[in-house]
Amino acid sequence: MKIIKEFKEFAVKGNMIDLAVGIIIGAAFGKIITSLVSDIIMPPIGLLLGGINFTDIQIIMKDAVTDPVTGKVTAAVALKIGSFLQTLVDFIIVAFSVFLMLKGIIGLKKKKVEEPPAPLPQTKDQELLTEIRDLLKK
């Protein structure tokens, strides 16, 4: 029973919940970026480069082979360079977005730290002690 209690305390800590929310939002953000790159960014780039669809760019190392006796098809072996390029563009956009977001958060934190705290008004006792200290120094 102690282990269940410890697990419950661990699972409901704020950090654990924040991490879970971050993972869920990150997964959704990844899907958005993938759609942005594959559906919005890459088609115009492909059009500018002569109607190329980047996901179709590949180097075939071995052609697909059909066995004449059994009719079984052995898949081709190919280096899918276009798919890799698209994934690379996805990563660059995600990394840049995270960089901008963190830069903004750090900027907000710096502004909060730079503000000096307002001095608290002194109590009667503190005023009297300050006067006594000043008189003793003289």
C-alpha positions in Angstrom: 0.0 0.0 0.0 2.9 2.4 0.7 4.1 2.1 -2.9 0.7 3.0 -4.2 0.6 6.1 -2.0 4.1 7.1 -3.2 3.1 6.6 -6.8 0.0 8.7 -6.3 2.1 11.5 -4.8 4.5 11.3 -7.7 1.8 11.2 -10.4 -0.1 14.2 -9.1 2.9 16.5 -8.6 2.7 19.7 -10.6 5.8 18.8 -12.6 4.4 15.5 -13.8 1.2 17.2 -14.9 3.1 20.0 -16.7 5.2 17.4 -18.5 2.1 15.5 -19.6 0.5 18.7 -20.9 3.8 19.6 -22.7 3.9 16.2 -24.4 0.3 16.4 -25.6 0.7 20.0 -26.9 4.0 19.0 -28.5 2.5 16.1 -30.3 -0.3 18.4 -31.6 2.2 21.1 -32.5 4.3 18.5 -34.4 1.2 17.6 -36.5 0.5 21.2 -37.3 4.1 21.8 -38.4 4.1 18.7 -40.5 0.9 19.9 -42.2 2.4 23.4 -42.6 5.5 22.0 -44.3 3.9 19.3 -46.5 0.7 21.2 -47.4 1.7 24.8 -47.5 5.5 25.4 -47.8 6.7 22.5 -50.0 4.1 22.7 -52.8 5.1 26.3 -53.8 8.8 25.4 -53.5 8.3 22.3 -55.7 6.3 24.4 -58.2 9.1 27.0 -58.4 11.6 24.1 -59.0 9.6 22.8 -62.0 6.7 20.9 -60.4 8.8 18.6 -58.2 7.1 16.8 -55.4 9.8 16.4 -52.8 8.4 13.2 -51.3 8.8 11.5 -54.7 12.6 12.2 -54.9 14.4 9.0 -54.3 17.4 7.0 -55.5 16.5 3.4 -56.4 19.3 1.1 -55.5 17.6 -2.1 -56.6 14.4 -2.3 -58.7 11.3 -4.2 -57.6 11.4 -7.8 -58.8 8.5 -10.1 -59.6 9.1 -13.8 -59.4 7.6 -15.3 -62.6 6.7 -18.6 -60.9 5.0 -17.4 -57.8 4.1 -13.9 -58.8 5.6 -12.6 -55.5 6.9 -9.1 -55.7 10.0 -8.1 -53.9 9.9 -4.4 -53.1 12.5 -2.0 -54.5 15.3 -0.7 -52.3 15.4 3.0 -52.4 17.0 6.0 -50.6 14.0 8.3 -50.0 15.9 11.6 -50.1 12.8 13.7 -50.6 11.0 12.4 -47.6 14.2 13.1 -45.6 14.4 16.7 -46.9 10.7 17.2 -45.9 11.4 15.9 -42.4 14.5 18.1 -42.2 12.4 21.2 -43.0 9.8 20.1 -40.4 12.6 19.9 -37.8 14.1 23.3 -38.7 10.7 25.0 -38.4 9.9 23.3 -35.1 13.4 24.1 -33.7 13.1 27.7 -34.8 9.6 28.0 -33.3 10.7 26.6 -29.9 13.8 28.9 -30.0 11.5 32.0 -30.5 9.1 30.8 -27.8 11.9 30.2 -25.3 13.5 33.6 -26.2 10.2 35.3 -25.5 9.8 33.5 -22.1 13.4 34.3 -21.1 12.7 38.0 -22.1 9.7 38.1 -19.8 11.6 36.6 -16.9 14.4 39.1 -17.3 11.9 42.0 -17.0 10.5 40.6 -13.8 13.9 40.1 -12.2 15.2 43.6 -13.2 12.4 45.4 -11.3 13.7 46.4 -7.9 11.3 45.6 -5.0 9.5 48.6 -3.5 11.0 49.5 0.0 8.7 48.7 2.9 7.7 51.6 5.2 9.6 51.5 8.5 7.8 50.9 11.7 8.1 53.2 14.7 10.5 50.8 16.3 12.7 50.7 13.2 12.8 54.5 13.0 13.8 54.8 16.6 16.5 52.2 16.2 17.8 54.0 13.1 18.0 57.3 15.1 19.8 55.6 17.9 22.3 54.0 15.5 23.0 57.3 13.8 23.5 59.0 17.2 25.9 56.3 18.3 28.0 56.7 15.1 28.4 60.5 15.9 
